Amino acid sequence: MVVLSQPALDLAKYSLLRETCKPAVAAAAADIPAIDLADPDAKSHIVKACEEIGFFKVVSHRVPIELMTKLEDEALRFFSLSQAEKDKARPPYPLGYGSKNIGPNGDKGWIEYLLLNANPLPLFAPNSESLIAAVKEYVTAVKKLSCEVAELIAEGLKIEPRNTISKLLNEEKSDCCFRVNRYPPCPELQAVGGKSMIGFGEHTDPQIISLLRSNNSTGLQICLRDGAWVSVPPDSAAFFVNVGDALQVMSNGRFRSVKHKVVADCNIERVSMIYFGGPALSEKIAPLPQILGDGEESLYKEFYWREYKTAAYKTRLADYRLGPFEKNQNSERF
C-alpha cells in the first residue's frame, strides 16, 4: 500500500518506474494560459485556450483559499491514518478509498486517493463526517465556478442560451464526481538517476470539464498538440481547467480533451483535488447544433453519457476512448 511506513520498494522491478531520457520540458508560466475571470474578454481567452491546448488556469475565481486549505488539511488527516483504518473505507469500485490500483483494469500509480460522488456526497468511511463536511463546502463553490467557466465558453462560442453547457453540470441528476489524490514522496528515486515514478498514468478525462487545485508541488504534465509533454508550474491559488472528452464531442472536435499525467517527486508530497463536471447519465452527447457550420457534419455518433461512461470504465487509462464513437474511426488521433 502507498504509505510511508512501508518497506522500501525494489524500484528496479517496479512497473511504475520509467526511463526519462526525454524528460518533459518545464513550461514557462506564460506557456499555460492564465485567464482572469474579471477580464471582460475572458470568454475569448478561454475559447482560444480550449482550441489550442485544452487546458488553462483561472485566477480571480472567488473560491476562498480557506476552503482549499481546510479540505487539504482534512484529506491529509485521513491519509495519515493507519492503513488498517483507511482500509475500513469503501473500496473505489466505483467510489471510496484506493491505493496504488487505479480503476479495475490493471493501471497502477504511486498514489492513494479518495473518489466520491459529488451529487450527493456519501459518507465513505467511519468518522469521515468532518472530511465530508469540508468536501461539501468546497464542491459547492467549485461547482459554481465550473458553471461560470462553462457559461463563458458558451458566450465565447456565441451559443445561446448562455447556460446551454452549464445546465448539464447544474441539473439535479448531473453525474459529477470529486477526487482527492495524494502522491507520497518517493525518496528511493534518488538512487536510480534518469528514472521517474508514474503517479498517475497519461489519460484524458471523460467528463465535460475538470477543475483541479493542488498544493504548491510539481508533477502535473500535459501533452501539447505536437505530442510534446510539458510540466505545469504549480499555483496553489489557481484552478487548472481541463477540456474533457464530452466537451470535445460537443464542440465537434474544435476543442481537444487534453492528455495529462502525474509523476512522483523524490522529496515533495503532492495533493490534488479534482472536480469532474459531468452530465446526467440519461443525457445525450453530440455536437451542439450552434457549433456546426453550414454543411458541416458531425464527427461523432450521438450517444448517452451512461453509455460512454460505461465504455470508459472498461478501458485502460491511456486508451483512446473516443475512437469507437467517431463516425470516421480512421481519423487522426492526438
N, C-alpha and C positions, 0 to 999 in steps of 0.2 A: 504494500500500500504506500501511497505517497505521504509519508510523514517523516520528519527529520530524524526521529529516533530510530529509524530502521537501519540495519547494517548497510554499509556501502555496497553499491551495485557493481557487478563486473561489467563496466561500460563497454568493453571490447566486444561483448556478446549481446549487448542490449539493443533491441531492434530500433530504438528511437534515436540511436547515435547516427549522425550523418556527417559525411565529409563536407567541409566548407571551403573547397579550393576556389569556388566562385562565390564569395560571400555577398550578401545583399548590400547594395550601396546605401549609405546613410543619406536619407533625403534631407535637404535643407528645409528649414521651416517654411521657406517661401514656396517649396515644391508641393506642399499639401495645402489646398485651398482653405483659407480661413474665412468663414462667412460671418460677418457681423449682422445679427438679426435686426439690429436697429438701423441698418443701412436701407434707405428707400429702394435701392436696386438689388437687395438681397436675392430676390426671386431669380433675376437673370444670372447672378453669380452661381446660384445653386444649380440651375439647369446646365450651365456650362460645365460645372464640376461633375455632374452626373453623366454628361455626354463624354467628357474627356478621360475621366478616371473611374467614376462610380464611387467616389469616396471624397469626403471633405470633413472639416470640423466646424462647429458652430460656437461662437462666443456671444456674449451679451444675451444669454439664453434664459436668464431669470430663474434658474433652478438653484436654490440656495446651496452654497458649498457645505453648509451644516448637514443637509440631508445626505450628501455624498459621504462625508466623513463618518457620520453616525452609522450608516449602513455598512461601510467598510469595517468599522470597529466591531460591529455586531457579527459580521461574517467571519472576521478573523478570530473572534471569541469562539465561534462554533468550530472553525477549522483547528483551533488549538486543543480541542477536546481529545481525549484518548481515542485510538482507533475503535476500540470496543464501543464507546459512546456514539461515535459517528455512525458506526455500522447499525445502530438501532434505528436510524432513519430509513425511510423507504428507499429502495434501490431506484436508480434513474431510468426505469423501464415502464412508463416513459418519464416519470417525474420523481425526483428525490435527490439523494446524495450519491455521487460517483467518484471513483478514484482510479486513475490510470486508464481504464477502459472507457472509450468514447463511443457510445452507441453499441448496437448489438452485432456489428459486422466485422469485428477484428481490429478496428482502429484503436491505437493506444497513444497516450501522451504523458508527459511529465507534468501531471496536473491532478488536482482534486477539485470538485465542483458541486454546486447545487443547481438543479434545473427545476423550475417551478412554473406552473400555470399562473399567468398573471391576471386571469379573468374567470373566476376569482382565485385568490391566493389561498392555498391549503396549508394547514399545519402538516409538516412532513416528518417531524421527529419529536420525541418527548422534550418538554421545556424549550420549545422553539418560539414561544409567544413573543418575546422581545425582538427577536430577529424578524419574524413575520410582520410585526408592527412597523419596524423600520423599513422593510421592503414595501409594504403597502403605501407608506408615506412617500417613498422615493418613486415607486411606479406611478402613482397618481400624477406626480409632477412631470415625469419623463413621458408618460402617455400624452399629456397636454402638449409637451414640446414636439413629440413625433407628429401630432396632428397639425401643429403650426408649420413644421417643415413640409408636410405633405400638401398643405394649402398653398405654400409658396411655390412648390413645384407646379401645382395646377395653374397658378397665376402666371408663372414663367412660361408655361406651355400654352397659355391662353385657353385653358379648359374651363368651361362653365357647366354647372355651378362650381364655385370655389372649393366646395367640400367633396367633390367627386371622389377623390382618393382618401381624404381624411375620414370620411364617414365609414369606410371599410375598417378603419382602425378603431373607431369610436363606438361602433354599434354594440348592442348588449351582448351578442354572441361572438364577438370578434375573437379570433384564435391567437391571442398574444401570449408570449411566454417570457420568462426572465431567467437569467443565468448569472451566477457568480462563479468566476474561475480563480483558483489560487495556483500559481506556479511557484513551487518552493525553489530556493536557491539549490544549485547543483554543484557543490564545491569540487566534486570529482573531475569536472571538466578541465580544471587547471592542469591535470596530469595527462591529458590527451589533447595536446595542441592541434589546431587545424580541424577540430570537430565541434559540432554543436548538438544539443539535445532538443528534439522536437517536443514542444509543449502542447501544441495543437496543430495538427497537420493542415495542409492547404485545402481550402474549400470555399464555396460561396454560401451565402445564407439564403434559404428558400423563400423567406417571407417578403413583404413589400419593402420595408426598410428596417435597419437595425441601428440603435443608438448605443454607443459604447463609451463608458467612462472608466479610466484606470488610475491607479496611483502613479506616482511620478517615476515610472520604470519603463525601460525599453523592452523590446522583444516582439512587438507587433510589426509585421511586414505585409506589404500589399504588392500585387503584381500589376504592372502597368500594361498598357495596350501592346507594347513591343515585346512583352514577355520578361522584362527586367523586374527583379524584386528589389524593393526599396524599404529600408527601415523607417518607421514612422517616429519622429521625435515625440517624446511624451509631453503631455499637457494635462495635468490633473484637474485643471479648472474648466476644461472644454469638453464637449461631447463630439465624438467621431461618428459620422453617419455613413453607413454602407447602403448602396443600392442592392436590393435583393432580387432573387430570380423572378418573383412575381411582378416586380416593377419593371424588369427588363421586358417581360411579355407585354405588360400594359402599355409600355412605350414603343412596342413593336421593334425592339432592338435598338432604339435610339439611345437608351441608357443601357449600360452593361453592368451586370452583377459582378462585383469585384472579388477576385480571388485574394485570400489573405491567410496568414498563418502566424503562429507564435513560436519563438524559440526561447529556450531557458537560458538563464544567466548563472554565472558561477556563484555570485555573491548576493544578488538582489532578489527579493521576493516580489513577484508581480501579482497584483489583484485587479481583476477587471470585472465590470458589471455591465451586462448587455441586455437591453430591452428589444425584443423582436416583435415588430408590429405586423400581425397577420390578419387576414380577413376571416369571416365566419367560414366554417367548414363547408357550408352549403353554397358559398359564393362562387359564381363563375368567373374565371380569369381568362381574359382575352385582351387584345389591343383595344385601347379606348377609341371609339369612333372619331373623336376630335383629333386624334393623333394621325390617323390615316389620311394622307393627301389624296387628291383626285387620281383615281386609278391605282392607288397603292394597295397591294394585297397584304393580308395578314401573314406574317412569317410563322405563326404558331397556331396549333389546333386549340380550340376552346376546350377548357377543362375546369372541373370543380377543384377548389382548393383542397378538399379532403382527398381527392384522387392524387394530386401532386404531392401532398404531404406524406401520404401512404407510400408512394413510389420512392420519395426521397429517403424515407426511413429505412428502406431496404438496400440502399446503396452504401458504398464506401465514401469517405469524406471527399476524396479527390475526383470522384466520378463526375462526369458532365451530366447533370440530372435533367437538363432541359432537352437533351438530344431526342428522346422518344416523343417529345411534344412539339417538335419542329415539323412544319409541313415539308420542308426540304431537309432531310436528315443528313445530307452531304454538305450542308452549309458550313462556312468557315467557323471554326471554334477559336476561342481566345484563351 
